[in-house]
Amino acid sequence: MSLKDFDHYASSAISILKKEAPKEAIIIHHDDADGLCSAAITQKALEREGIKTKTFCLEKVYAEVIEDVHSKTGQTIFYVDIGSSHADLISEYNKERNLTIILDHHDPKNSKDPKVLDLNLENFGFKGETDFSGATCCYLFAKALNKSNYDLGYLALVGSCEIPEGFKS
């Protein structure tokens, strides 16, 4: 697995996103600097595509929140810097009702729902503790969505300051 594989999977997720053509998306994000930067990158990238956004900041994933968010049908939901560790639970509550894209760096669990797409770079051979942050993952997705999103790189850098073991030299 490689960054090229991530780009291919991101392109597939973007094709699905564009086919569904949502007018609005929900962004659920972590409450730290990485989560806030991840949300800002994702929000700006989606709004540039004409998709309105609502953001929800969480300290951690609560089953009650997931159940409530996924109880409706036909939504587009992003989990940024949060969600991969609960992809199995998200999948269980989603029941193929909503396009759900996870952009995270925490240890992933498998989703059984084909509409829950986890673009965690750990699934592509990288380590979330040392190689990338949630904001990095969001930035790579945003650039795949539209190359003009390159200008959001500074947010990925700020978010990456929270990588637990620091930057590799």
LUMVEX-567373 format. One line per 5 residues: number of its first residue (from 1); their letters; for each residue x, y negated, z of C-alpha. Coordinates in Angstrom, 1 decimal. Layout:
BEGIN
NUM> A> X:Y:Z  ...
//
This chain:
BEGIN
1> MSLKD> 0.0:0.0:0.0  1.1:-3.5:-0.7  0.1:-7.1:-1.1  -0.8:-6.3:-4.7  -3.3:-3.7:-3.3
6> FDHYA> -4.7:-6.4:-1.0  -5.1:-8.8:-4.0  -7.0:-6.0:-5.9  -9.3:-5.3:-3.0  -9.8:-9.0:-2.3
11> SSAIS> -10.7:-9.5:-6.0  -13.3:-6.7:-5.7  -14.8:-8.3:-2.6  -14.9:-11.7:-4.4  -16.7:-10.1:-7.4
16> ILKKE> -19.3:-8.8:-5.0  -19.6:-12.2:-3.3  -20.0:-14.0:-6.6  -22.5:-11.4:-7.8  -24.6:-11.9:-4.7
21> APKEA> -24.3:-15.7:-5.1  -25.2:-16.7:-1.6  -26.3:-20.2:-0.8  -25.1:-19.9:2.8  -22.7:-17.8:4.8
26> IIIHH> -22.2:-17.1:8.5  -18.6:-17.3:9.8  -17.9:-15.6:13.1  -14.5:-16.4:14.5  -12.2:-16.0:17.5
31> DDADG> -11.9:-18.8:20.0  -8.1:-19.3:19.8  -5.9:-21.4:17.5  -5.7:-18.5:15.0  -9.5:-18.1:15.0
36> LCSAA> -10.2:-21.8:14.6  -7.7:-22.1:11.7  -9.1:-18.9:10.1  -12.6:-20.4:10.3  -11.5:-23.7:8.9
41> ITQKA> -9.8:-22.0:5.9  -12.8:-19.8:5.2  -15.3:-22.6:5.6  -13.4:-25.0:3.3  -12.9:-22.2:0.7
46> LEREG> -16.6:-21.2:0.7  -17.8:-24.8:0.7  -15.7:-25.5:-2.4  -17.6:-22.7:-4.0  -20.9:-24.4:-3.1
51> IKTKT> -21.7:-22.0:-0.2  -22.9:-23.8:2.9  -21.6:-22.3:6.2  -22.6:-21.9:9.8  -19.8:-21.1:12.3
56> FCLEK> -20.0:-19.1:15.5  -17.1:-19.1:17.9  -16.7:-16.0:20.2  -14.2:-15.0:22.9  -14.8:-11.4:21.9
61> VYAEV> -17.2:-9.3:20.0  -20.4:-8.6:21.9  -22.6:-5.7:20.7  -25.7:-7.9:21.4  -24.4:-10.6:19.1
66> IEDVH> -23.5:-8.2:16.3  -27.0:-6.6:16.6  -28.7:-9.9:16.4  -26.6:-11.3:13.5  -27.1:-8.1:11.5
71> SKTGQ> -30.8:-7.7:12.2  -31.7:-9.7:9.2  -31.3:-8.7:5.6  -29.6:-10.4:2.6  -27.1:-12.5:4.5
76> TIFYV> -23.4:-13.0:3.8  -21.3:-12.7:7.0  -17.6:-13.3:7.5  -15.7:-12.2:10.6  -12.4:-14.0:10.8
81> DIGSS> -9.6:-13.3:13.3  -12.1:-11.0:14.9  -14.1:-7.9:13.8  -11.7:-5.3:12.5  -11.5:-3.6:15.9
86> HADLI> -15.3:-3.3:15.8  -15.8:-2.5:12.1  -17.5:0.7:13.1  -20.0:-1.1:15.4  -20.6:-3.8:12.8
91> SEYNK> -21.2:-1.0:10.2  -23.7:0.7:12.5  -25.8:-2.5:13.0  -25.5:-3.7:9.5  -27.0:-0.6:7.8
96> ERNLT> -26.1:-1.8:4.3  -28.3:-4.9:4.7  -25.7:-7.7:4.5  -22.5:-8.4:2.6  -19.9:-8.5:5.5
101> IILDH> -16.3:-9.4:4.9  -13.8:-9.0:7.7  -10.5:-11.0:7.5  -8.5:-10.1:10.6  -5.2:-8.9:11.9
106> HDPKN> -6.3:-6.9:15.0  -6.1:-3.1:14.9  -8.8:-1.9:12.4  -11.4:0.7:12.8  -13.2:2.3:9.9
111> SKDPK> -16.5:1.1:8.5  -18.9:3.6:7.1  -21.1:0.9:5.5  -20.1:0.1:1.9  -21.3:-3.5:2.4
116> VLDLN> -18.8:-4.0:5.3  -15.5:-4.8:3.6  -12.4:-5.0:5.9  -9.6:-6.9:4.2  -7.2:-6.5:7.2
121> LENFG> -3.7:-6.5:5.9  -3.0:-3.5:8.3  -5.0:-1.5:5.8  -2.4:-2.4:3.2  0.8:-1.5:5.1
126> FKGET> 1.5:-4.6:7.2  1.6:-5.0:11.0  -0.9:-7.5:12.6  1.4:-8.0:15.5  4.4:-9.2:13.5
131> DFSGA> 3.7:-9.6:9.8  0.6:-11.8:9.6  -2.2:-13.6:11.5  -5.9:-13.8:10.9  -5.3:-17.2:9.3
136> TCCYL> -2.8:-15.7:6.9  -5.4:-13.1:5.9  -8.0:-15.8:5.4  -5.5:-17.9:3.4  -4.7:-15.1:1.0
141> FAKAL> -8.4:-14.4:0.5  -9.1:-18.1:-0.1  -6.3:-18.3:-2.7  -7.7:-15.2:-4.4  -11.2:-16.9:-4.4
146> NKSNY> -9.8:-20.0:-6.0  -6.1:-20.9:-6.6  -6.9:-24.5:-5.7  -7.2:-23.4:-2.1  -3.4:-23.3:-1.9
151> DLGYL> -3.6:-26.6:-0.1  -5.0:-24.8:3.0  -1.6:-23.2:3.7  -0.9:-25.6:6.6  -3.8:-24.1:8.5
156> ALVGS> -2.4:-20.6:8.0  0.9:-21.8:9.3  -0.7:-23.3:12.5  -2.8:-20.1:13.0  0.3:-17.9:12.6
161> CEIPE> 2.0:-19.6:15.6  -0.1:-17.2:17.7  1.5:-14.0:16.3  2.3:-12.2:19.6  5.9:-11.3:18.7
166> GFKS> 6.6:-14.5:16.8  7.8:-14.8:13.2  10.2:-12.3:11.6  13.5:-13.8:10.5
//
